[in-house]
Amino acid sequence: MTVYSNLAEWRAARSAADFPGRRVGFVPTMGALHAGHHALLERARAECDFVVLSIFVNPTQFNDAGDLAHYPRTLAADLALAGDLVDAVITPGEKELYPDGYNYRVTENALSRELEGVHRPGHFDGVLTVVLKLLNLVQPHRSYFGEKDWQQLQLIRGLAGTFFLPGEIIACPTVRDPDGLALSSRNRRLSADARVQATLFPWIMENSADAPAAAGALQAAGFAVDYVADRDGVRLGAVYLEGVRLIDNVRL
Ligand code: PAF
């Protein structure tokens, strides 16, 4: 595994990695890797010849400065978890990835304004912009994204289609702890008591008759509810527990 913090060096290595028939797989992340990321990397390893992981805590997708400040940064542990699954890791600096200071950006005007977008203005502009940059830098044949971020996944698919980006966007199932909580880098910020309570989030989402009933039950269980909505056969929700924001979705 080679770690590239310098984008010029990475781009030179990427050109050298190109030869016919060699499939490049890509897993973009913000680090704080867990078993969910591990599953994405395993799939990329199984399906591709050269696997690239990016680790970049993208400031433009945080609308809450506190959330950005508290986002876990665990590079050494991340590299250990990625281990033999990856050939290259890119860890660009903010100035290098945003040489224009974020003057140029990608905006989607429909889905990105709903659900998460209502509560996190500008979030998806940041996500789509950084994903476009990363896809251009890595030029993957296949990129792997988790279904936990359902809205993000739809928007990235839209980005790839709209801008005729080469390469496939591959959706991978949400990985859950045995008690049902979807894995997230933010889970580690929950106290032991809140972690137990968090189990109710997917359970209520799954077992409520409709979205308003789920929202009511979550509130009664002590969650601060941002939204619960049923859409395209999926129930999507976002809640706060101890100030930690959790999102999830279940198929109806
Ligand atoms: O899902 C994430 O971790 C991030 O939104 C992504 C896709 C790496 C962009 O920063």
Residues whose N, C-alpha, C, O or C-beta is under 5 A from the ligand:
A	BS01	PAF	P28 T29 M30 F56 N58 V127 V130
